[in-house]
Every structure is written in C-alpha cells, then in structure tokens.
Amino acid sequence: MSVNATVICHDENDLKPALHKLRKQLSREASRPPAQFFVKESAKKYRHKKRLIHLAKLKDVKDRRYHS
C-alpha cells in the first residue's frame, strides 16, 4: 500500500508535527503501527499564497525494494 499526500504548512516548523499527525492517522486507518510508515519528503517546495506546500510521500515498509 502506498499513499501520496500533500501537506500544507505555513512554515518549516509546522512540517514535522503535520507529518507526524498524518502518519498517525494513516496507521489508525490501516490498523498498523506508525513505525511501519516512513515519510519521504520530496525536494519540490512550492510557494503558494505565502504558504509552503510540501509534497510528502508515505509508503508502507513492505513496498521498499531495498531495506536499510
């Protein structure tokens, strides 16, 4: 299972709590522990109406080809 999500933040400091919240929400919906989801933040950041829009990609650990 993989999920693409867009997280809208007012500044950089809001990003981590927003991603944490998203990871918790996904784990609740999938009935899996939050540790099974890792967040990959894309390098693309768009300025839109004085907001930074971060594209975050959440994937299930099982989808990874190479385990670190």
Backbone hydrogen bonds in HBPLUS format (Angstrom, degrees):
<---DONOR---> <-ACCEPTOR-->    atom                        ^
c    i                          cat <-CA-CA->   ^        H-A-AA   ^      H-
h    n   atom  resd res      DA  || num        DHA   H-A  angle D-A-AA Bond
n    s   type  num  typ     dist DA aas  dist angle  dist       angle   num
A0060-ASP N   A0001-MET O   3.18 MM  59  5.76 145.6  2.31 161.0 168.5     1
A0003-VAL N   A0058-LEU O   2.83 MM  55  5.26 166.9  1.85 165.9 168.6     2
A0058-LEU N   A0003-VAL O   2.98 MM  55  5.26 147.5  2.09 165.5 172.4     3
A0005-ALA N   A0056-ALA O   3.12 MM  51  5.56 158.1  2.17 168.9 174.0     4
A0056-ALA N   A0005-ALA O   3.06 MM  51  5.56 146.1  2.17 155.0 164.8     5
A0007-VAL N   A0054-HIS O   2.98 MM  47  5.41 156.3  2.03 171.5 172.2     6
A0054-HIS N   A0007-VAL O   3.00 MM  47  5.41 155.1  2.06 172.9 167.2     7
A0009-CYS N   A0052-LEU O   3.11 MM  43  5.60 165.6  2.13 170.7 170.2     8
A0052-LEU N   A0009-CYS O   3.07 MM  43  5.60 145.2  2.19 164.1 174.0     9
A0014-ASP N   A0011-ASP O   3.09 MM   3  5.74 151.3  2.18 117.1 124.8    10
A0015-LEU N   A0012-GLU O   3.11 MM   3  5.48 157.6  2.16 110.7 117.7    11
A0018-ALA N   A0014-ASP O   3.24 MM   4  6.22 154.0  2.31 144.0 151.6    12
A0019-LEU N   A0015-LEU O   2.91 MM   4  6.14 159.0  1.95 159.6 165.1    13
A0020-HIS N   A0016-LYS O   2.90 MM   4  6.07 156.0  1.96 152.4 159.8    14
A0021-LYS N   A0017-PRO O   2.94 MM   4  6.08 156.2  2.00 144.4 150.4    15
A0022-LEU N   A0018-ALA O   3.00 MM   4  6.20 155.1  2.06 142.9 149.8    16
A0023-ARG N   A0019-LEU O   2.87 MM   4  6.07 157.1  1.92 147.5 153.4    17
A0024-LYS N   A0020-HIS O   2.97 MM   4  6.23 155.9  2.03 146.2 152.6    18
A0025-GLN N   A0021-LYS O   2.93 MM   4  6.16 156.3  1.98 147.1 153.8    19
A0026-LEU N   A0022-LEU O   2.91 MM   4  6.14 161.2  1.94 150.8 155.6    20
A0027-SER N   A0023-ARG O   2.98 MM   4  6.16 156.4  2.04 144.8 151.4    21
A0028-ARG N   A0024-LYS O   3.00 MM   4  6.21 146.9  2.11 142.9 151.7    22
A0029-GLU N   A0025-GLN O   3.02 MM   4  6.33 158.6  2.07 149.0 154.4    23
A0030-ALA N   A0026-LEU O   2.87 MM   4  6.03 152.3  1.95 149.7 157.5    24
A0031-SER N   A0027-SER O   2.86 MM   4  5.58 110.7  2.35 131.5 145.5    25
A0032-ARG N   A0027-SER O   2.97 MM   5  4.92 156.3  2.03 137.7 144.3    26
A0031-SER N   A0028-ARG O   3.38 MM   3  5.06 150.9  2.47  91.9 100.2    27
A0036-GLN N   A0033-PRO O   2.98 MM   3  5.82 165.2  2.00 125.3 129.9    28
A0037-PHE N   A0034-PRO O   3.04 MM   3  5.67 165.9  2.06 118.4 123.0    29
A0061-VAL N   A0036-GLN O   3.15 MM  25  5.64 138.0  2.33 160.6 171.5    30
A0040-LYS N   A0057-LYS O   3.00 MM  17  5.23 167.4  2.02 148.1 152.1    31
A0057-LYS N   A0040-LYS O   2.96 MM  17  5.23 169.2  1.97 146.2 149.8    32
A0042-SER N   A0055-LEU O   3.02 MM  13  5.65 173.6  2.02 176.3 176.7    33
A0053-ILE N   A0046-TYR O   3.11 MM   7  5.41 160.4  2.15 149.6 155.8    34
A0048-HIS N   A0051-ARG O   3.00 MM   3  5.28 165.4  2.02 149.7 154.5    35
A0051-ARG N   A0048-HIS O   3.01 MM   3  5.28 140.4  2.17 105.2 116.7    36
A0063-ASP N   A0060-ASP O   3.00 MM   3  5.54 153.9  2.07 114.4 122.2    37
A0064-ARG N   A0061-VAL O   3.05 MM   3  5.59 161.3  2.08 115.6 121.5    38
